[in-house]
Amino acid sequence: MQTDTPPQEFDPNNDPAKLSRIGSHVTKRLNANPLVQPVDHPDAQLYVYQGFLGASDCKTMIAKIDADAVPSTLYKGTEQAGFRTSYSCHLNRWDAFIAKIEARMSDVLGIDNSYAETMQGQRYQVGQEFKAHHDFFHPSQSYWLKEGPAGGQRSWTAMIFLNEPEEGGTTEFPHLGLGVRPQAGMMLIWNNMKLDGSLNYKTLHTGTPVTRGVKHVITKWYRQNNWLELNTQKPS
């Protein structure tokens, strides 16, 4: 006897068709940029932009992170002891220096910067890590009731390594068999979705513990919808 599976209710804030269109647009943009190198893998879209930031800009960004960093947090309901032990801060997108960097990052991806969340700076000292997680939102989690209407699903991630710890601190994608060693100024970009706009669970990744030195990174998450319009207003 065949049992019909109830159809899944469409969620406009997690719209595969829209996310697929965003993915296709960004893919064309990145593939056309000679400074961006694709990481060849059948199960995910990843790209590397070597030397995206110069040494002076990296140093300035590190200072801004160190000035405001506080213990990193997780979404309510997902907290686990020892899961994310770094320090982080939300960088001021209206600061002229930050705005310049954000504009350059968004131009590379071809996404309007208003679709990006406030950029986050992170610092990892010896022993600190971020265990395996996805950057996309899990709609089954309670936080989705707030995050869904506040910009929708996360589409792409752009991460810039600002320095190079002496040991450890690799960004690893265990389901892909890939590890990216921090290199100062390098931007790592990946699509959190599959080509059809569905969640790509194989983008699970981890910030491995730093064993010598300190690691600083900035991370920028792009949304399905206009995040800035829905969340903030420019100061007068």
C-alpha positions, 0 to 999 in steps of 0.5 A: 500500500502506497502512502502519500507524503504530505507536500512540504510547505513553500517557505518564501524566505528559503526559496530554492529557485531564487537561491539558484538564480543568485548562485548562477549569477555569482558563478558567472561573475567569479568564473569571469574574474582571472584573479579568482581560482575555482577549487575543483570539486563535484560536490560544492562550489568554492573559489580562492582569491589570493592576495585580495587584501594587502598587508596594510589593510590586513593590519588595520582590520586586525586592530579593529577586531582586537579593539572590539572582540568579545567571546563568540556566541551561537544562536539561542537553542544551538548552544554547546559548551566548547563548540565555538571558543573564539572571540568575535565582533560585528564590524561597523559597516558605516566606517569608511575603511570597512565600507571600502573593503565590503564594497570590494568583496561584494563587487567580486561576487556581483551581489549588492552589499545590502544583501550582506549581513554586518561583516564579522571579525573573528580572532582565534588564540591557541586552543580556540576553534569553531567545530563543524557547522553549516553557514546556511540556516536550518529552517527547522531550528527555532532561530529561523522564526526570526532570521527567515523574515530578516533577510532569508537564507544565507546564499554565499560566504566570503571569508578573508584570512588576515594573518597566518598562525604558526600552526593550526587554524585550518578551515576544513570541509570534512565532507569534501576532503578539503582543508584551507590553510590561512594565508594573509589577504586570501579570500575564500568564497563558497556557495552554501547551496547546491546548483538547484538552490537547495541546502548543500549539507556537504559545505559543513566546515570547521575552524580547527584549533590554533596550536601556535600563534593567533588567527584573525579572519573576517566573514561576510554572509550574503542573504537571499533577500535585502538584509540591510533594508530589513534590519538597519537604517544608516545613522543620520 
